Amino acid sequence: MGRKRVIEAPALKSWEDVNEALRQIAEAQIAIGDIESEMQKQVLGAQKVAEQESKPYKDEVARLEREIKGFVTEHREDMGKTKSMTLTFGEVGFRLSTSVSLPRAKEKLEEIVRRLKEGGITRFLLLFRGSRSRSELVATFMAVLELCRSRIIRLAGPAADCTVTCREDPENTEE
């Protein structure tokens, strides 16, 4: 038995109907623009509040970094030939410039490999779930880059749906 195609009659019967539909579209687009504009104002307001609330913390971090740099400069010889020192809450180094870094990269490498060995495969974006700060996001991304470079993990698929797997034998891979 063949299928019958149901043909709906057009709702617009005249040019006046078309013109009225265009007017309704224009009004809807104006309303959408107003809603999105209000949303943007709220976002900008929230950003401004967050910026004001975080300013004292940013100022404190900058002050402490200056003090660390001054101390490291004065005690450069205490670091020996390595010109760096690992402490409980970070590492200070005296190379071309003094830097302060958080010990996150190694932890992230181990965490990603552990998660992949337990789950087998995951989506790229899920690796970033649970990151609480921008520095943690960066540490995760840098860990992924290092694991790819070392051929420990493999990324596959399009950017929007990229999957990550842990290689079985990273040494004998020729991709």
N, C-alpha and C positions, 0 to 999 in steps of 0.2 A: 504494500500500500504506500503510495507516494505521500510525501509531506506537502502540506499546504502552507504557503507563505502568507502570513497575516500582514496585510498592508494597513497601516494606521493612516487615517486621514490627517492631513496637516492641520495643526491647531490654528495657524495663522491663515486667514482667508483673504486679506487685503494688505495693501501697502500701509494703510493706517495701523493695522494690527502689527506689522513689522516695526513701524516707527514706535509704537507703544512698547513693544518688547525691548527695543534699543534704549528707550527712556528708562525702563525698569532695570536694565543691565547697568546703565550709567549711575543710577541711584544706588544700586547695590555696591558698585565699585567705590563710590564715594564713602558709603558706610564702612566698607572694608578698610579703606584708607584711613578713616577716622579712628577705627579700632586699632589698627596697626600703629598709627601715630601715637595714640595714648599708651600702647604697650611699650613703644620705644622710649617714651618719656619716663615710664616707670623703671625700665631697665637702666637708663642713664642715671636716674635718681638712686637706684640701688648701688650702682657702680660708684657713685660719688660718696655715698655713705660708707661703703666698704673701704674706699680709698682713705677717707678721713679716719676710720677706725683702725686701719692697719698702719697709718703713718707713724705713730709712736714706736711700733715694733720695728718697722723698717729703719727708723732713725737709730734705735738701740742696736740693731744688727750692724749698721754702718759704723757706729761708735766702737763697738766691740771689735770689729774687723780692723779698724785703725789701731786700736790698742794692741791687738795680737801682732799686727805687722811691726809695730814699734818694738815690742818685746822680742820677736823673732830676729829682728835686725840687730838688736843689742846682744843677743845670745846665739848668734849664728855659729860660733865655734863649738857650742855644745852639741850640735847636730852631727858633727864629724864629717866624714867624706860624703855621706849620702845626701847631706843638705836637706833632709826631711826628717820629721819625727811623727810617729803615729801615737796618738793619745787615746784615751777612752772614748771621747766624743767626736773624734775627727782626726784629721792629719794636717799638719802645717808643713810647708815646704818653702825652700829658698832657692829658687831657680832664677829665671829671668825676673820673676816677680814673686812676692809672697802670696800664697793662696790658701784659702780655707775650703776644705771639701768634706762632705759627709760620707761615711763609709757605707754606701748603699749599693754600689755596683756589684760587688761580690755576692752580697745577700740576694740581690735580684737575679743574678745568673743562676744561683743554686735553686731559688724559688721557681723560676720558669722551668728549668730542667725537671725538677721534682714534679711539678704540676703536669707536665707533658708525659712523664713516665707513668704517672698514676692514671691520667685520663686518655692518653694515646694521641688525641688530636683536639685542638681547640681553635676557636676563631681568634684572629689577631687582636681585635678590639677587646676581647675578654681578658687578655693579658693585663690590661690597664685597669680592670675593675678593682676597686679597693684602694687605688692610689689616692692619698689624701692631700697631696700638694703638687705644685708644678715641678718641684725638684724630684719628687718620687716618680712622676710621669716621665721626666727626662731620664732618670736612672733606669726605668723599665725599658725605654726606647733604646738607650745606649746598650743595655744588656742584650736586647734582641739583635741589635746590629753586630755585637761581638760574637754572639752565638751563631749567627748566620755566617759571619766571616770565618769562624772556626769550623764551619760545617757540622755543628752539633745539632742545629735545628734546620728545618726547611720550611720556607713560605711558599704557598701555592694558591693559585686562583686570582680572580680580579680584585682590585683594590677594595671594592665595596664589600667583598665576601671572602677575604683572604683567610686561609687556614694555616695553622702552624702544627708541625709534627716534629717529634724528636727522632733523629736518625738512629738506626740500629747500630751501624758501624761507621762513625764519621770519618775514620781514617781511609777507608777503601771506597770512597765515593768520588766519581769523576764527573760531576755535573758542572 
